[in-house]
């Protein structure tokens, strides 16, 4: 374990000290716990499946003469801005 020095605003220190007292833990332990949580890689609680993406393709739009808008989006935007 490495030793380090940090400076905290008095208000933050007081909150940290109170929390340490309530949880019956040292201030150092709480700081290590908070830092570990912050810098640890985030893990997904479960793997994604195709069911998680049911919303894809759910929308409809009036494409009109510029069909398919997915390929002619610049022209569709220009037409919409003219209106």
Phi, psi and omega in degrees: 000141179258145177264140179217163180241130176232156177243134181236148172296151184302320181298316179295316179300316180297318178295318180295317179298317178298315180297318179298317179297313182298322182268000180056047179230161176281157177299318179301316180297315179299317179297315178300319180297315180295317179295317180301315179298320184289322186261354177289145177297138179287135178246141176285142180291334178203159180288146178280149176228174181300332179296335180285353185239033181296337182289341183294128180081008184280339184271160177227149177220158176274106186270336177058217185290345182267021180293136353276130182297332180300334180258338184241037186297326179295318179293321180295320178295316179299318180295319180295323180288332178290330185287000000 
